Every structure is written in structure tokens, then in C-alpha cells.
Amino acid sequence: MDSVLPFILGVVVIVLGLAVSIALHEIGHLVPAKLFKVKVTQYMIGFGPTVWSRRRGETEYGVKAIPLGGYISMIGMFPPAKGGQVHADSTGFFKGLAQDARDASQESITPGDEQRAFYLLPVWKRIIIMFGGPFMNLVLAVLLFGVLLMGFGVPQSTTTVASVNECVLPATSERQTCEAGDPSAPGAEAGLQPGDVIVSIEGEPITSWEQSTAIIRSHPGDPLSVVISRDGAEQTLTVTPALSERYVTDANGQVVEDETGAPVTTDVGFVGIGPTSARVQQPVTVVLPTVGENIAGVAGIVVNLPQRMVDVANAAFGPEDRDPNGPISVVGVGRVAGEVAATDQLAVTDKVAGLIGILGSLNIALFVFNLIPLLPLDGGHIAGALWEAIRRGFAKLFRRPDPGPVDMAKLMPVTLAVVVVLGAMSALLIYADLVKPVQLF
């Protein structure tokens, strides 16, 4: 029971944070649309039946029952068929979809508002309106990561010893406890204790744990003079690193894997001590690069989404474990947030920082996902506007007649296919998050 309430609180925080993110995303569309005099009839958070709404001027603002997105309704999203043929291309199912979209677009234009249709706007204004939503998510992500990095800081290893191993076990050992006959760890033999602060090694001042690790790993079998600070007084100990099999790590501390996916090991010096961790506040210059790295990471997931979804399916319906860095649904995000809030392995500060990080990552995901150049996503409308600009630019260059606005309604069959695929993916991810959730702790 003690962990249930924190779990629920974590879920509620993420749900509310996601709702605010969606609301601000739609405001990113709404504000420029109104500035450019487009008539906006609805601003809604969610889909399905309307739970609450209120009309302000010409716009109805409201909340719907299914909180999985939002939208604004602008009149005249699609241009009429060329030549004024209202029912042109209406034969057949797919062509009928296009004509239905055109008809609905024309019906949304009320008398007196004919010049306030979305499709009549210059290309640059349409791009600003459609990019405004993802841009709001990007701004939110920068703010959240700024609070996380500059306010809470990033956990980093200090030069203070947190743990001292009793024995030396190879990295590939199947057991984690010492037994009779195991060689003693050099750190314990030398008298190192938790709480000791490493001041210098072989006369070289130590300013980071990584620096001390590099020296130790490169000196197996060599007696090292280690100056420590214990209870405010400095002492000199002699530590002789043992040659031991350890995992190879990259610049980010991740274990390097070979072509088969097996971890790579090497024989290096080993003392058997672990560092304490403390949050270190970062400068403002770190925020944008961190956001950029997150954008690149999410973009990589999107590019490899088919294979990622195959992996999710194999995990959901087979014995494989879920990839902690793979895609998850809203249900999975809520579950992760609940686990972060409920775990007893993190301090309160770390829990709050974790929830802020999740919200920041969610906004990065919304930013990248909405820029995919497919309808009904914002990126699809942006791509259509850019194609229109290119067509008109070439027509002007070669002194040809203006080809007019791009008939985006012709892409309605593709839009339907995208909606079906996204629905299937969401269903698979939700199922996987229920039966085989990502495990953090």
C-alpha cells in the first residue's frame, strides 16, 4: 500500500503533463491561425465525445473523452476540385474519399468567410501554422531539460569511495558474492574504506573518478601510491591493481558489444572500489546539445520503426525481453512514471528529476513524430505546402501558368492508411506494455 499512492501520483503527474503538452501544442497552431485571420471553429483536447466545451467568439474550446491527442478545426483545409467541378474524381472508393474531404472543406466555409480559408494562405503562413504545434513541444522540451540539467543537475561519479569489494571476480562471473579461495580485492587489502576521498595517485591530483579509473586500469601489477582523505586527515596507501577481466565501455559508459551482440571484455588493472554519485548542475550551454541528442535518438527510433515494432511483437508474444530504449505507448510511459515515483531505490529529488526527464522526452517525441511528412500529421501539411512552393517556383521560373494550390485531398487514401497503421501500432504497444512492460528496477 505504501507504494500504491506514489505510483498513482507518478501516473497522474505524467497524464497531466501530457495533457498540458498537447494543449500547448494545439495553441501553437491556434495562435498563428488567428493572427493570419483563418477562421478556427474548434480547439479540442482529446478525441471522441465532448466532455466539456464553451464557445468564445467564433471558436468552441473543449475537452473530449479520449485524451490521446487534440486538434483545431480551421475552415477550408482543402481547395475545391479544379475547374469548379464539385464532384470531380468522385468515382470509386479512394477517389470518393478525396471528394468527401473537399466537400467537407467547402461546407466548413460559411458565407462571408470565403477569404478566411486555410488553403488560401501563402505557403509560408501555412507552414508557420502547422509547424507551430511541434515548435511548442520543442520549446517545452528545452524548458524541461533546462530545469532538469541546470536545476537538478546530472548524476556524476565523485572521487569519494562508496563501496569496497572483498574479492576479485571477473566481469563474466555468474555469481556476485565472494567465496573461499577467491583472491582478495586490492582495495580491501590496501585498507581503503567507504567514505575515503581519493586525493592523488602517484602524485597526480585526482579531480574525477574517471581519471582514477584510467590510471588503475593501465597499471596492473604496479604498486601505486594513493593519497586519500579520511575524516579530514590525509593518508597514503599503497595499492597494487590486480589484472582482471572487465567489460569495455564507450564514452557514455555503455558496455561495448561485438557483431554478435556479446559484451566485449579486456584484461586491465582492477582495485575493486566503487564511487559515490552526486548531482552536478550543468551550465546553460549543455541544454541545447542534450535536446539535440534526444531528437536524434527519437529520429533514429522513427527511422527504424518497422524493425522496432517487430522486436516489440517478438517480446510481447515470445520469451524475449523488451528493449528499454525501444518505443512504448502512453500506457507504458505512465507505468514507467509510476515505477519511478514508487521505487525506494531513488531519493525524492531523483524521483522528481526522473518525472521531469520523462516529460521532456515526451515532448521531444511529440516534436519529432508530428514532423513525419505524412498526413494527418503536421509534417504532411508542411510537406504539401513546400511542394506547392516548389511547383509554383518552377512555373514562375519557366513562365508557365500558376498551377494553383496542391490538392492535398488526393492523399486522403494515404491518410486513411496511416491512421490504420498508427492505430495498429498503438494497439500492439499498449498490449506489450501490459503483458511485457519495460523493466527499470
C-alpha positions as CSV (number, residue, x, y, z in Angstrom):
1,M,0.0,0.0,0.0
2,D,2.9,2.4,0.8
3,S,4.0,2.2,-2.9
4,V,0.5,2.4,-4.5
5,L,-0.1,6.0,-3.8
6,P,3.3,7.2,-5.1
7,F,2.7,5.0,-8.2
8,I,-0.7,6.6,-8.8
9,L,0.8,10.1,-8.2
10,G,3.5,9.4,-10.8
11,V,0.9,8.4,-13.3
12,V,-1.2,11.4,-12.6
13,V,1.8,13.8,-13.0
14,I,2.6,12.3,-16.4
15,V,-1.1,12.3,-17.5
16,L,-1.5,16.0,-16.5
17,G,1.9,16.8,-18.1
18,L,0.9,15.1,-21.3
19,A,-2.4,16.9,-21.4
20,V,-0.7,20.3,-20.9
21,S,1.8,19.4,-23.6
22,I,-1.0,18.5,-26.0
23,A,-2.9,21.7,-25.1
24,L,0.1,23.9,-25.7
25,H,0.8,22.0,-29.0
26,E,-2.6,23.0,-30.2
27,I,-2.2,26.6,-29.0
28,G,0.9,26.6,-31.2
29,H,-1.4,26.0,-34.1
30,L,-4.3,28.2,-32.8
31,V,-2.4,31.5,-32.2
32,P,-0.8,31.9,-35.7
33,A,-4.0,30.7,-37.3
34,K,-5.9,33.5,-35.7
35,L,-3.1,36.0,-36.3
36,F,-3.4,35.2,-40.0
37,K,-7.2,35.6,-39.9
38,V,-8.1,31.9,-40.6
39,K,-11.4,31.1,-39.0
40,V,-10.9,28.4,-36.3
41,T,-14.2,26.8,-35.3
42,Q,-12.9,24.3,-32.7
43,Y,-10.0,23.9,-30.3
44,M,-10.2,20.5,-28.7
45,I,-8.1,18.4,-26.3
46,G,-8.7,14.7,-26.9
47,F,-11.0,12.8,-29.3
48,G,-14.4,11.2,-29.2
49,P,-17.4,12.5,-27.3
50,T,-17.2,16.0,-25.9
51,V,-17.0,16.1,-22.1
52,W,-16.9,19.9,-21.7
53,S,-16.9,22.9,-24.1
54,R,-17.5,26.6,-24.2
55,R,-17.7,29.0,-27.1
56,R,-15.7,32.1,-27.1
57,G,-16.4,34.2,-30.2
58,E,-16.3,32.0,-33.3
59,T,-14.3,29.2,-31.6
60,E,-15.5,26.4,-29.4
61,Y,-13.0,25.3,-26.8
62,G,-13.4,22.0,-25.2
63,V,-12.2,18.6,-23.8
64,K,-13.1,15.3,-25.3
65,A,-13.3,11.8,-23.7
66,I,-10.2,10.2,-25.2
67,P,-7.1,12.1,-24.1
68,L,-4.8,10.8,-26.8
69,G,-4.3,14.0,-28.8
70,G,-6.0,17.1,-29.8
71,Y,-6.9,19.3,-32.8
72,I,-8.0,22.6,-34.0
73,S,-10.6,22.9,-36.9
74,M,-9.8,25.5,-39.5
75,I,-12.2,26.2,-42.4
76,G,-11.1,25.4,-45.9
77,M,-8.3,23.0,-45.3
78,F,-8.5,21.6,-48.8
79,P,-9.0,23.5,-52.1
80,P,-12.0,22.7,-54.3
81,A,-11.6,20.5,-57.3
82,K,-10.0,22.2,-60.3
83,G,-12.4,23.7,-62.8
84,G,-15.1,24.1,-60.2
85,Q,-16.2,20.5,-60.7
86,V,-17.7,19.9,-57.3
87,H,-17.9,16.1,-57.8
88,A,-14.9,15.6,-60.0
89,D,-12.9,12.4,-59.3
90,S,-15.7,11.1,-57.1
91,T,-16.0,7.7,-58.8
92,G,-14.5,4.8,-56.7
93,F,-13.8,4.4,-53.0
94,F,-10.4,6.2,-52.9
95,K,-11.5,9.0,-55.2
96,G,-14.6,9.3,-53.2
97,L,-12.5,9.8,-50.0
98,A,-10.8,12.7,-51.7
99,Q,-14.0,14.3,-52.9
100,D,-15.6,13.8,-49.4
101,A,-12.7,15.7,-47.9
102,R,-13.1,18.5,-50.5
103,D,-16.9,18.7,-49.8
104,A,-16.4,18.8,-46.0
105,S,-13.8,21.5,-46.5
106,Q,-16.1,23.6,-48.6
107,E,-19.0,23.1,-46.3
108,S,-16.9,24.5,-43.4
109,I,-16.6,27.8,-45.2
110,T,-19.6,29.9,-44.0
111,P,-20.9,32.9,-46.1
112,G,-18.8,35.9,-45.6
113,D,-15.7,33.9,-44.6
114,E,-14.7,32.8,-48.1
115,Q,-11.4,34.6,-47.9
116,R,-10.5,33.1,-44.5
117,A,-9.9,29.6,-45.7
118,F,-6.7,27.9,-44.7
119,Y,-5.8,26.8,-48.3
120,L,-5.9,30.5,-49.5
121,L,-3.0,31.5,-47.2
122,P,0.5,32.0,-48.7
123,V,2.7,28.9,-48.3
124,W,4.9,30.5,-45.6
125,K,1.9,31.3,-43.4
126,R,0.6,27.7,-43.7
127,I,4.0,26.3,-42.7
128,I,4.1,28.6,-39.7
129,I,0.6,27.4,-38.6
130,M,1.4,23.7,-39.0
131,F,4.9,24.0,-37.5
132,G,3.6,26.0,-34.5
133,G,2.4,22.9,-32.7
134,P,5.6,20.8,-32.9
135,F,7.6,24.0,-32.1
136,M,5.7,24.4,-28.9
137,N,6.7,20.9,-27.9
138,L,10.3,21.7,-28.7
139,V,10.1,24.9,-26.5
140,L,8.6,22.8,-23.7
141,A,11.4,20.2,-24.1
142,V,14.1,22.9,-23.9
143,L,12.5,24.4,-20.8
144,L,12.1,21.0,-19.1
145,F,15.6,19.8,-19.9
146,G,16.8,23.2,-18.7
147,V,15.2,22.7,-15.3
148,L,16.5,19.2,-15.2
149,L,20.1,19.9,-16.1
150,M,20.6,23.4,-14.6
151,G,18.3,23.0,-11.6
152,F,18.6,19.4,-10.5
153,G,21.8,18.5,-12.3
154,V,23.1,15.2,-13.7
155,P,24.2,12.3,-11.5
156,Q,28.0,12.1,-11.8
157,S,30.6,9.9,-10.0
158,T,32.6,11.7,-7.4
159,T,36.1,11.0,-6.0
160,T,34.6,9.6,-2.8
161,V,34.6,5.8,-2.4
162,A,31.2,4.3,-1.9
163,S,32.0,0.6,-1.8
164,V,35.0,-1.7,-1.4
165,N,34.9,-5.2,-2.8
166,E,36.1,-8.1,-0.7
167,C,37.4,-10.2,-3.6
168,V,38.1,-10.1,-7.3
169,L,35.6,-11.7,-9.6
170,P,35.8,-11.5,-13.4
171,A,33.2,-9.4,-15.2
172,T,31.7,-12.5,-16.8
173,S,31.3,-14.3,-13.4
174,E,27.8,-15.8,-12.9
175,R,27.9,-15.1,-9.1
176,Q,28.2,-11.7,-7.3
177,T,29.3,-12.9,-3.8
178,C,32.7,-13.9,-2.7
179,E,33.6,-17.5,-1.7
180,A,36.6,-19.2,-0.1
181,G,39.5,-19.3,-2.4
182,D,38.6,-16.1,-4.3
183,P,41.5,-13.6,-4.5
184,S,41.2,-10.6,-2.2
185,A,40.5,-7.3,-3.8
186,P,43.5,-4.9,-3.8
187,G,41.5,-2.0,-2.4
188,A,40.4,-4.0,0.6
189,E,43.9,-5.3,1.1
190,A,45.3,-1.8,1.0
191,G,42.8,-0.6,3.6
192,L,40.6,1.6,1.5
193,Q,37.2,2.2,3.2
194,P,33.8,3.7,2.1
195,G,33.9,7.5,2.6
196,D,37.6,7.8,1.6
197,V,38.2,10.7,-0.8
198,I,40.9,10.0,-3.4
199,V,43.2,13.0,-3.5
200,S,46.0,11.8,-5.7
201,I,47.6,8.7,-7.3
202,E,51.3,8.6,-7.9
203,G,51.5,12.3,-7.2
204,E,48.8,13.2,-9.9
205,P,46.0,15.1,-8.4
206,I,42.6,13.4,-8.9
207,T,39.7,15.5,-9.9
208,S,37.3,12.9,-11.3
209,W,36.5,9.2,-10.7
210,E,37.1,8.5,-14.4
211,Q,40.7,9.8,-14.1
212,S,41.5,7.5,-11.2
213,T,39.9,4.6,-13.1
214,A,42.0,5.2,-16.1
215,I,45.2,5.2,-14.1
216,I,44.3,2.0,-12.2
217,R,43.2,0.1,-15.4
218,S,46.6,1.0,-17.1
219,H,48.8,-0.2,-14.2
220,P,48.0,-3.9,-13.4
221,G,50.6,-5.3,-11.0
222,D,52.2,-1.9,-10.3
223,P,52.2,-0.7,-6.7
224,L,50.6,2.8,-6.7
225,S,50.9,5.4,-4.1
226,V,47.4,6.6,-3.3
227,V,46.7,9.6,-1.1
228,I,43.3,9.7,0.5
229,S,41.4,12.0,2.8
230,R,39.7,10.2,5.7
231,D,37.9,12.1,8.4
232,G,39.6,15.3,7.3
233,A,43.1,13.9,7.5
234,E,45.2,12.7,4.6
235,Q,46.8,9.2,4.5
236,T,49.0,7.5,2.0
237,L,48.2,3.9,1.0
238,T,49.9,1.5,-1.4
239,V,47.5,-0.2,-3.8
240,T,48.6,-2.8,-6.4
241,P,45.9,-3.3,-9.1
242,A,45.2,-6.9,-10.0
243,L,44.9,-8.0,-13.6
244,S,41.2,-8.8,-14.1
245,E,38.7,-9.3,-16.9
246,R,36.4,-6.2,-17.2
247,Y,33.9,-5.0,-19.7
248,V,34.9,-2.5,-22.3
249,T,32.8,0.7,-22.2
250,D,32.3,3.6,-24.6
251,A,32.5,7.4,-23.9
252,N,29.0,7.2,-22.4
253,G,29.8,4.4,-20.0
254,Q,27.8,1.8,-22.1
255,V,29.2,-1.7,-22.5
256,V,30.6,-2.2,-26.0
257,E,29.1,-5.2,-27.9
258,D,30.7,-7.2,-30.8
259,E,29.0,-8.2,-34.0
260,T,27.0,-11.0,-32.3
261,G,25.7,-8.7,-29.5
262,A,28.0,-10.2,-26.9
263,P,29.7,-7.8,-24.5
264,V,33.4,-7.1,-25.2
265,T,35.9,-7.7,-22.3
266,T,39.5,-6.9,-21.8
267,D,42.1,-7.6,-19.1
268,V,43.0,-4.4,-17.1
269,G,44.0,-3.3,-13.7
270,F,41.3,-3.6,-11.0
271,V,41.2,-2.4,-7.4
272,G,37.6,-3.2,-6.5
273,I,36.2,0.1,-5.4
274,G,33.0,2.0,-6.5
275,P,32.3,5.7,-6.4
276,T,29.5,7.7,-4.8
277,S,27.2,9.6,-7.0
278,A,26.1,13.3,-6.7
279,R,24.0,15.5,-8.9
280,V,26.1,18.2,-10.5
281,Q,24.3,21.2,-12.0
282,Q,25.2,21.8,-15.7
283,P,25.7,25.1,-17.5
284,V,23.1,26.5,-19.9
285,T,25.4,25.5,-22.8
286,V,24.6,21.9,-22.2
287,V,20.8,22.2,-22.6
288,L,20.5,22.5,-26.4
289,P,23.1,19.8,-27.2
290,T,21.2,17.5,-24.8
291,V,17.9,18.3,-26.6
292,G,19.6,17.7,-29.9
293,E,20.9,14.3,-28.8
294,N,17.4,13.3,-27.7
295,I,15.9,14.5,-31.0
296,A,18.5,12.4,-32.9
297,G,17.7,9.4,-30.7
298,V,13.9,9.6,-31.3
299,A,14.5,10.2,-35.0
300,G,16.6,7.0,-35.0
301,I,13.7,5.1,-33.5
302,V,11.3,6.5,-36.1
303,V,13.6,5.6,-39.0
304,N,14.0,2.0,-37.7
305,L,10.3,1.8,-36.5
306,P,9.4,-1.3,-38.6
307,Q,12.2,-3.3,-37.1
308,R,11.5,-1.9,-33.7
309,M,7.8,-2.9,-33.9
310,V,8.9,-6.4,-34.9
311,D,11.1,-6.5,-31.8
312,V,8.1,-5.4,-29.7
313,A,5.9,-8.1,-31.2
314,N,8.5,-10.8,-30.6
315,A,8.8,-9.6,-27.0
316,A,5.0,-9.4,-26.5
317,F,4.3,-12.8,-27.9
318,G,7.6,-14.6,-27.2
319,P,10.2,-15.0,-24.5
320,E,12.4,-12.0,-25.5
321,D,12.8,-9.1,-23.1
322,R,11.6,-5.6,-24.1
323,D,14.3,-3.1,-25.3
324,P,14.4,-0.4,-22.6
325,N,15.3,2.1,-25.4
326,G,12.6,1.0,-27.8
327,P,9.1,2.5,-28.4
328,I,6.5,2.4,-25.7
329,S,2.8,3.5,-25.6
330,V,1.2,6.1,-23.4
331,V,0.3,3.2,-21.0
332,G,4.0,2.3,-20.9
333,V,5.0,5.9,-20.2
334,G,2.5,6.1,-17.3
335,R,3.8,2.8,-15.9
336,V,7.4,3.9,-16.0
337,A,6.4,7.2,-14.3
338,G,4.6,5.2,-11.6
339,E,7.6,3.0,-11.0
340,V,9.9,6.0,-10.8
341,A,7.6,7.6,-8.2
342,A,7.1,4.4,-6.2
343,T,10.6,2.9,-6.1
344,D,12.6,3.0,-2.8
345,Q,15.8,3.0,-4.8
346,L,15.7,6.7,-5.5
347,A,15.7,9.8,-3.4
348,V,12.8,12.2,-3.7
349,T,15.0,14.6,-5.7
350,D,15.9,11.9,-8.1
351,K,12.2,10.9,-8.5
352,V,11.2,14.5,-9.3
353,A,14.1,14.8,-11.7
354,G,13.1,11.5,-13.3
355,L,9.5,12.7,-13.9
356,I,10.7,15.9,-15.4
357,G,13.0,14.0,-17.7
358,I,10.1,11.8,-18.8
359,L,8.0,14.8,-19.7
360,G,10.9,16.4,-21.5
361,S,11.4,13.2,-23.6
362,L,7.7,13.0,-24.3
363,N,7.7,16.5,-25.8
364,I,10.7,15.6,-27.9
365,A,8.8,12.5,-29.1
366,L,5.8,14.7,-29.9
367,F,8.0,17.2,-31.8
368,V,9.7,14.5,-33.9
369,F,6.7,12.4,-34.5
370,N,4.5,15.2,-35.7
371,L,7.1,16.3,-38.3
372,I,6.9,13.0,-40.1
373,P,5.8,14.1,-43.7
374,L,2.6,12.1,-43.8
375,L,-1.0,13.2,-43.4
376,P,-2.7,13.6,-41.0
377,L,0.4,14.6,-39.1
378,D,1.6,18.2,-39.2
379,G,4.6,17.2,-41.2
380,G,2.3,16.1,-44.0
381,H,0.7,19.5,-44.3
382,I,4.2,21.1,-44.2
383,A,5.4,18.8,-46.9
384,G,2.4,19.6,-49.1
385,A,2.9,23.4,-48.7
386,L,6.6,23.0,-49.6
387,W,5.7,21.0,-52.7
388,E,3.3,23.7,-53.7
389,A,6.0,26.4,-53.3
390,I,8.4,24.3,-55.4
391,R,5.7,23.8,-58.2
392,R,4.9,27.5,-58.2
393,G,8.5,28.4,-58.2
394,F,9.3,26.3,-61.2
395,A,6.2,27.6,-63.0
396,K,7.3,31.2,-62.4
397,L,10.9,30.3,-63.5
398,F,9.7,28.8,-66.8
399,R,6.9,31.4,-67.2
400,R,4.2,28.8,-67.1
401,P,0.7,29.4,-65.6
402,D,0.3,29.2,-61.9
403,P,-0.5,25.5,-61.1
404,G,-2.5,26.7,-58.0
405,P,-2.7,25.1,-54.6
406,V,-1.7,21.4,-54.2
407,D,-4.8,19.2,-54.0
408,M,-3.9,17.6,-50.7
409,A,-7.3,15.8,-50.6
410,K,-5.9,13.3,-53.2
411,L,-3.8,12.0,-50.3
412,M,-6.8,11.0,-48.2
413,P,-6.4,7.3,-49.0
414,V,-2.8,7.6,-47.8
415,T,-4.1,9.4,-44.7
416,L,-6.5,6.6,-44.0
417,A,-3.7,4.0,-44.4
418,V,-1.5,6.0,-42.0
419,V,-4.3,6.2,-39.4
420,V,-4.9,2.4,-39.6
421,V,-1.2,1.7,-39.3
422,L,-0.8,4.1,-36.3
423,G,-3.8,2.5,-34.7
424,A,-2.4,-1.0,-35.1
425,M,1.0,0.1,-33.8
426,S,-0.6,1.8,-30.8
427,A,-2.7,-1.4,-30.0
428,L,0.5,-3.5,-30.2
429,L,2.5,-1.2,-28.0
430,I,-0.3,-1.0,-25.4
431,Y,-0.6,-4.8,-25.3
432,A,3.1,-5.2,-25.0
433,D,3.2,-2.6,-22.2
434,L,0.5,-4.6,-20.3
435,V,1.9,-8.1,-20.8
436,K,5.7,-7.4,-21.1
437,P,6.4,-3.9,-19.7
438,V,9.8,-2.3,-19.8
439,Q,11.6,-3.0,-16.5
440,L,13.6,-0.2,-14.9
441,F,14.1,-1.6,-11.4
